[in-house]
Amino acid sequence: MGFELSSLIRNKLQMLSTSDHASVVSMNLFVALLCACIVIGHLLEENRWMNESITALMIGLATGIVILLVSGGKSSHLLVFSEDLFFIYLLPPIIFNAGFQVKKKQFFRNFITIILFGALGTLVSFTIISLGAMEFFKKLDIGSLDLGDYLAIGAIFAATDSVCTLQVLNQDETPLLYSLVFGEGVVNDATSVVLFNAIQNFDLTRIDHRIALKFFGNFLYLFFASTLLGAITGLLSAYIIKKLYFGRHSTDREVALMMLMAYLSYMLAELFYLSGILTVFFCGIVMSHYTWHNVTESSRVTTKHAFATLSFVAETFIFLYVGMDALDIEKWRFVSDSPGISVAVSSISMGLVMVGRAAFVFPLSFLMNFSKKSQSEKVSIRQQVIIWWAGLMRGAVSMALAYNQFTRAGHTQLRGNAIMITSTISVVLSSTVVFGLLTKPLILFLLPQPKHFHSTSTVSSDLGSPKSLSLPLLGSQQESETDLGNHQGTTDGGIGRPSRLRMLLNAPTHTVHYYWRKFDDSFMRPVFGGRGFVPYVPGSPTEQSTNNLTEQRT
């Protein structure tokens, strides 16, 4: 009896050891692939067609094919897809860094348009995709899908890929388009997740006006509460660093506190069932406006590069894994007997995505242009086409929601569910590759850049902001602040014409920005710090920055 028990324990330990070794091998291969993605992406950086997300996707596909062949058709990936891995560990650094690096003036100047596109536009797209899926998928006999599944399909395919937008659009080359498309993408992802969760929580067997009003009220609560939570967390970090002066003791403490407070904002949102995406995004904006200016110069440089690096690695990880998981044999086995249906579902889904996006981009752009008095503030038809095109990419958010709805722990045994998973994978791959490849050439064709234009680095050494501000902030055709002293906005005919920024400074009393700056300078910055509002104390971040500036001037 004792011998059998010891033999059983030995076998169990051996199996566990083998499993651990297999996990170590998988992680080694995956890290090596991440390094390969970084190196190859760097070599292809100047290519007008490729970008790092597509490079990682292609390497993932190639790796999946190799693993599929080596394993004899049993597996195609090194890791099992996990929604927790994506939503808790990979997405927060990407969204936070986007808020931390975003040009705030450009973002908030177009805030109403971004909210309309991201919230109302997502609802329009969700409605069209859900109704279209109910109409066409029932005729294809793909399996037993109920009303909740069709509404979930609408939420899944209404979610744009804000991660890939970071790769295909450049904040310096096209600041207005970047602000609109990425800002809309963040709000869109949050709205899609809220819609998806509401679909799972509400009783869809009894839909009336009270349910609709409750759903709308719940959405407004989530939006404003998530935004407020992100702002409060960012302000708290600024106040702590400003009052306690961590910089006198250790840069490590400053950097660690900023990172942990940023992640805490996301986890608090998840704890209170709010939108972590919105929370961490606005936390990033607030931290860049207040907290970042309260730390030492070494901490500023460190946080800029640390946040950018974490975001970059997470983006590469996501696309590499999506490429590998696209060939998961378990899901494709269910559709192998009817490939035509899978192709039809994927094609219909892609068509509905295109129609759903066009249904709100062009009408809402027309309404926003109608309310703009200045021609330079309006979104041209060429810019509208780019906004429509760049927002057609679907990515990891759609994948994660599809896995949540149609699988259990990453596995599925139902034909209808397997078809929806494979169709989602097909839409994500095709949209990322096709639209991602053609976005840069389309921008160059529709909005050619001046020959003297040179793009700046995404992480600059400018002391005034985490992002270089050497290019337009308030519009796509507007001069930058750094150029105002060099050329005062002369036209081709030699007649001086004041830029909109100088007009704003000459007559600021009619702008929201003017009143916000007054409130910010009078109440917010004296309490929470910020550029020019940190008191001079020996050993404080102000002394460090002052000494650095003095050394540079001498």
Salt bridges, closest charged atoms under 4 A:
GLU45 OE1 - HIS42 ND1 3.75
GLU135 OE2 - LYS139 NZ 3.38
ASP172 OD1 - LYS103 NZ 3.42
GLU184 OE2 - ARG357 NH1 2.76
ASP203 OD2 - ARG206 NE 3.38
ASP208 OD2 - ARG210 NH2 3.56
GLU297 OE1 - ARG300 NH1 3.93
ASP325 OD1 - HIS77 NE2 3.77
ASP328 OD2 - HIS77 NE2 3.79
ASP328 OD2 - LYS331 NZ 2.25
GLU330 OE1 - HIS411 ND1 2.88
GLU377 OE2 - ARG109 NH2 2.35
GLU479 OE1 - HIS487 ND1 3.55
GLU481 OE2 - LYS105 NZ 3.20
ASP520 OD2 - HIS289 NE2 2.80
ASP520 OD2 - ARG525 NE 2.96
ASP521 OD1 - ARG525 NE 3.84
